[in-house]
Amino acid sequence: MPWNKHDYPPSMKNLGPRVREKAVDIANALLRDGYEEGRTIAIATSQAEEWNDNHPAEQDEKPKKHEKQHSSENVHDHHSASSDQNGRIHSTLKPS
């Protein structure tokens, strides 16, 4: 069952909203790839926390009115995660 920002696994309740939203996106991608739910939650939580460490929140803020924004910056990204034959997780952001 896909999760969303209002309906997510209980183990994600203590994550901050930004990390939880990313974890839900990753978990849904892993479920689509056939991962077992329990493993999906653990992997998604770990990956989301790592993503948060590497992408500080201030980078996600919208530009101020006086800042010019290029059309290529308006692209919304969607997270995808998959694994190789050895079970290693590979996550990517794909433009919509």
C-alpha positions in Angstrom: 0.0 0.0 0.0 1.5 3.4 -1.0 2.1 5.8 1.9 1.7 9.6 1.9 2.5 12.5 4.2 -0.6 11.8 6.3 -0.6 8.0 6.2 2.9 6.6 6.8 4.4 3.7 8.9 4.4 4.3 12.6 8.2 4.0 12.8 8.5 7.2 10.7 6.4 9.3 13.2 9.5 10.7 15.0 11.2 11.9 11.7 11.0 15.5 10.9 8.4 16.4 8.2 11.0 17.0 5.5 12.8 13.7 6.2 9.6 11.8 6.6 8.3 13.0 3.2 11.5 11.9 1.5 11.4 8.6 3.4 7.8 8.0 2.2 8.8 8.8 -1.4 11.7 6.3 -1.2 9.7 3.7 0.5 7.0 3.8 -2.2 9.6 3.5 -4.9 11.1 0.4 -3.1 7.6 -1.1 -2.7 7.1 -0.7 -6.5 10.4 -2.5 -7.0 9.1 -5.4 -5.0 10.8 -4.9 -1.7 9.3 -6.4 1.5 7.6 -3.8 3.6 9.8 -4.1 6.7 13.0 -3.9 4.7 11.5 -1.0 2.7 10.9 1.1 5.8 14.4 0.6 7.2 16.1 1.4 3.9 13.9 4.4 3.2 14.5 5.9 6.6 18.2 5.5 6.4 18.4 6.9 2.8 16.1 9.9 3.7 18.3 10.7 6.7 21.4 10.5 4.5 19.7 12.7 1.9 18.8 15.3 4.6 22.4 15.4 5.8 23.7 16.0 2.3 20.9 18.5 1.2 20.4 21.2 3.9 17.0 22.7 4.0 18.0 26.2 3.0 18.9 24.8 -0.5 15.2 23.8 -0.9 13.8 27.3 -0.2 12.1 29.1 -3.0 14.0 32.1 -4.4 13.0 35.5 -3.3 10.9 37.7 -5.6 13.9 39.8 -6.7 15.9 36.6 -7.7 15.4 35.6 -11.3 14.5 31.9 -11.7 15.4 30.0 -14.8 12.8 27.7 -16.3 15.0 24.7 -15.8 14.9 25.4 -12.0 11.1 24.9 -12.0 11.5 21.1 -12.7 10.1 19.0 -9.8 12.1 16.0 -9.0 10.8 12.5 -8.1 12.9 10.0 -6.2 13.5 6.5 -7.5 15.3 3.7 -5.8 16.3 0.3 -7.1 18.7 -2.5 -6.4 21.3 -4.4 -8.3 21.9 -8.1 -8.4 23.9 -7.8 -5.1 21.1 -6.1 -3.2 22.8 -2.7 -3.2 20.3 0.2 -3.2 20.7 2.8 -5.9 18.6 5.9 -5.5 18.2 8.7 -8.1 16.2 11.8 -8.6 14.4 11.9 -11.9 12.9 15.1 -13.4 9.2 14.9 -14.0 
